[in-house]
Amino acid sequence: MYKSLKKLGLISLLSVSAMMSTIAPAMADQFDDILKAGTIKIGVPENFPPFGSVGKDFKHEGYDVDVAALIAEDLGVKLELVPITSKQRIPFLTTGKIDLVISSMGANPSRAKSIWFSSAYAPFFSGAFASADMAITSPADLAGKKIGVTGGTIEDLELSKSLPEGADMKRFGDNAATISAYVSKQVDVIVTGNTVAAKITKDNPKLNMETKFIVRQSPAFMGIKKGETNLLRWVNVFILHKTLGGNLDELSQKWLGQKLPALPSL
């Protein structure tokens, strides 16, 4: 009886092993597929400078585009850029039209139901910006200053919580009006997103504007298809390597005119 049971157990074990051997090869690994194909398809912003847009030479350029190029270089594969809109980011990834999303995308619980997120790779934040000769390091230093902000925005709501007595917050109807007020020196400080500040700096270098303090962090993360563990691990190592090596800081200063702030991880 014991021998019979032992024999049946061995047969069952062999059957399971046979089944696993037939299933295992069918389990796709996107990371290996990319290396074998010699190409990686990366979704980048279609029109969201300075992260991604068409340059004067009609080629795509920007922070996200340069990060995508670094990834392809480190993988040793050819880069295929796929310009996408915000609404296309997740559908293109889940349907396999792209291997990776690098498109200034924030992480939230809703999106995390559909895709995986890497560690943060890009500086995306709301901050207070002013001339380098102004001694401002925190909201407390805004007392006696005129601050320009677009009314009803995250910047407005967040800074209003810690605005000191004596600060003169001037709210404008849209970003264009807020920018105009700062450039024309109607206000001393502008509170806005770092990409907006980067454009102001690029268009008006004589203003000598710099980041004074961060109002709210909202960094960008790379999107990866659910289940692709090997690709996620490699991407996170890549981000750590390029952060420690200074590559991402160089790109931040190139495209945003600012040093890379500390990037939180998920």
N, C-alpha and C positions, 0 to 999 in steps of 0.2 A: 504494500500500500504506500509506504514511504517513498519507495523508488519510483512508483508511478506518479506520485505528486511532484517529486523532484524533477521527473522527466517533463511533466506538464509545465512546471515553472520555468524550466530551461527553454522549452518551446515558446512559451509566452514571451520570455525575455528576448529571444532571438527575433520573434515577430515584431516586437516593439522596436528593436534595433534596426530591423529592415525598414520599418515604416519611417523611422527618423532619418535613415540614410537617403530615403527617397524624398523626404520633405526638405531636408537641409539645403540641398543645392538649389531648390526653388525659392528659398528665402533671399530676396534681393538685398544688396547692400549698396546704397547710393554712392558712398565714398569710393568703394572699389570700382563701381561703374564709371565714375568720373575719371579715375586714373586710367582705366582701360580705354575709355573713349578718347582721352587726351584733350578733352574740352569741358569747360564748366560754363553753364548758362546762368548768369546772374542778373536779377532784376534790379534796376537802378531808377532813380526818379526821372520822370520824363521832362518835367519843367518845374523844378524846385531849387533854384540856386540859393546858396552856393553848394548844395549837396549833389545836385545833378541837373544839367541843362545842356542845350546845344550852344557851343561856343562860336566865335567868329569864323573859325575854320570849318564850321558845320559838323564838328566832331563833338561827341558827348564829353563833358568835363565836370569836375566837382569833387568834393570830399568823398562821397560814396563811390564815385567812379574810380578814384585813385586807390581806395581801399580794395575795391574789386580787382584792380590790376595787381595789387600786392598779393592777394589770395591766389590768383592764377599763377603768379610768378613762384610763390612758395610751393605750390602743388606741382609745378612743372608742367602745366597744361595750357592750352590756348583759351583765351577769354572770349566769350560771346556775350556782349552786353545786350540786355533786353529792356529798353525803356518802358516803364509802366506808370500808370496813374495810381493814386492812393487806393482806389477801389479794386484795382487789379492785383494788388500785392498778394493777398491770401489765396484767391482763386487760381492765380497762375502757379503758385507754389504747390497747392494741394492736387492740381490736375497734371503736374509734371511738366508744365511748359517752361519752368525754370528750376534750377537746382537749389538756388539760394536767393533770399531777398536782402538786399542792402539798400534800403530806401527810407532812411530817416524815420523808422517805425518805432513807436512807443509800445511798451508791453503792458497789457492789462488782462484781467481774468477772462474777459469775454473772448479775446483773440487767442488766449492760451488754450481754449477748448479745441481750436482747430489746428494750431501749429505749435512748434517748440520755439523758444527764444534762446539766443546765445547770451553771453555776458554783454554788458554795455560796451559799445565800440565808438560812440560818437558823442561829442558834447552838444547837448540840446538843453538850453535852460533859459529861464527868464531872469533878468538881472537889472541892476542899476548901473548906468553908464554915464560917465562925465569926463571932462578934461583931466588929463594926467596931473595937472597942478592943483586939483581940488583934493583936500584931505577928507576923504569919505571912505569908511571901512564897514559901516553898519547903518541900519535905519536911524539909529540915534543921531548920526552925524547929518541928517537931512534937516534938522531944525534950522530955520532961517533960510532955507533953500526953496527955489521954485522947481517943482517936479512935474514933468510932462508924462502923461500916460493915456493910453486909449481906454476910454470909459467902458466898464463892464467886462474887461478882459481878466484873465487869470492874474496878470500882473497887478491890475487895479485891486482886485479882491484880496490878494495875498498881502500886498504892501499896506493896505488900509488897516490890517490887523495890528501892525507894529509901527505905524506912523507917529513920530513924536510931536509933541505940542510945538507950534511955531513953524511947522513945515507947511508949505503952500502947494497942495496937490491940485494941478490943473488937468482936467479931464477933457480929451478931445474926441471927436466923433469917429475918427478912423486913424489907421496907422500913418497915412499920408499927412494928415493934419498934425499929428504928434511929431513926426519927423521934421516937418517944416518949422514947427515951433522951436525945436531944439537947434536946428541948423541956423535959424535966424536969431538965436540966442534970446528968445522970449522966456525960455526956461533954462535952468542951470544943469538939470539932471534929466535924463530920459530913462524910463523904466519900460523895457520891452524884451523881446526874444533875442537871443544872441545872433541869429541869422539876420535879423533886421539891423542890429548894431553893426554887423560885419559889412553890410551894404552901405551904411552911413559912413563908416570908416573908409571904405574903398572910394566912395564918391567925394568925400570931404576929408582928405588926409590931414589938412591943416588944423582940423578941430582937435587932433591929438587925443582922441577918445579912448578910454580904457574901461575895463570891467571894475566896478567898485565893490560890489558884493552880489551874491546870487540870491534871488528872491525865491525861486523854486527850481529844483532839478527835475528834468524830464528827458533823460538821455535816450538815445536811439539804440535799438537792438537788432541783430540780424535774425531773419526768420528762416526756420529749417523745418522740413516736412516731418510730421510726427513719426516716431519709430526709427529715425535715422541716427542711432546712437553714435556710430563711428564718426559721422560727419560733424555732429554737434561737438564731440570731444575735440576733434581736430580744430574746429573753428575757435573754440574757447582757448586752446593752447596758442593759436595764432594771435588772438586778441591780447592775451597776456604777454606774449613775446614782443609784439609791436608796441605795446604800452611801455613795457620796461625798456625796450630798445630806443624809445623816443620817436619812432616812425609816426605814430598817431599824433604826437605833439607837433611834429613838423607839419603834418597835413592840417592840423587845427590852426596853426599860425598862418599857413599858406592861404587857406580858404576863409577862415573866420577872423583872422587878425588877432587871435587871442591864444594864450597857452591852454593846453588841454586840462580841464578841471578833473578832479578825482572822479573816476567812473565807478559807480556802484555795480555790484553783480547781483544776479537773481538769487 
